[in-house]
Amino acid sequence: MYEIQRFEKLERKKPSKIQNIFRGLLLLVLVIFTINILISSYLGKSSKNSNLFLSPLSTVKKVIEKTSSLIRSQENSKPLEQIVKNILKDNSEYSVYIKNLKTGERYYLNEDKQYETASLYKLWVMAAAYGQIEDGVLKKEDVLKADVSDLNDKFNIATESAELTDGSVSWSVEEAIKNMITISDNYSALLLSNKIKLKNVSQFLKDNGLLESKVGTLDDNPVSSAKDIGLFFEKLYNGELGNENDTNEMLDLLKNQQINTKLPKYLPQDAVIGHKTGELDKFSHDVGIVFLKKNDYVIVIMSKTDVPIDANEAIANVSKDVYEYFSK
């Protein structure tokens, strides 16, 4: 038996040089194919549209650029840090979220700290309303109407702090969304909130990972953080909060904001900014997206202060210097 096995081993032919070369080339092709799929995935490209044989220098360059972008997105930018710290020197509490949506360069300060949102919660109501419009639950032409006293009671608005105490309010859904965002009309927001239900706004927050945000209750006001508000704007910018048409409409509403005493105050007249303000008691915020030729960026500044007028000026000055920095 041993002799037969040895004979069979002796008789087995060794691969020819041509076969070895062919096998080597096949292995090389498989390695290149695998590496390019991994690189394409890393660079965020579809493997269907990727060149399977990217030039080595081009590939290395792209990997370095992607890696640099990832590093920048994980570390605070020194120039942005200097801008913010040069201005926010008073005793107010500030949270800041600045992020270049093209390069990933960013600066965060106290980004997880929660504040009462004031009118910033209207951003969530807008997005949730557009979601229901897209789903066919709501129509833009639907007319919303309610007695002021009923709305005040339902949302626990005390008589001394209510803007209105009697009569009724009525707008179409489209008008209510516009008024709520562009002039921050409170009763438009209450009408919409009453229609779409706060539980659905709360679900919107959960679905989009805005976990530091709460819609509030009868006893507690809505709260959020600079990080969550920044994430909201990133998702809106990337078309993740609605279809293309709804996304453009929401951005247009924000660009038509009529309350411009903070973020836009010292920007050039032709600057394009979509933003939303929030003011309530000691809280003063302004948040949004600035659109430049090369460097669109999110800027979120939230504050709690004993002197709102000073905080407003600080927000305006930070916005001015950040704009100039990204415009270079």
Secondary structure, DSSP 8 states (H G I E B T S, - for coil): -HHHHHHHHHHS----HHHHHHHHHHHHHHHHHHHHHHHHHHTT--GGGS-TT--HHHHHHHHHHHHHHHHHTTSB-HHHHHHHHHH--SSSEEEEEEEETTT--EEEESTT-EEE-GGGHHHHHHHHHHHHHHHTS--TT-EEEEEHHHHHHHTT--GGG-S--SSEEEEEHHHHHHHHHHS--HHHHHHHHHHH-HHHHHHHHHHTT-TT-B---SSS--EEEHHHHHHHHHHHHTT-SS-HHHHHHHHHHHHT-S--SSTTTTS-TT-EEEEEEEEETTEEEEEEEEE-SS--EEEEEEEE-S-HHHHHHHHHHHHHHHHHHHH-
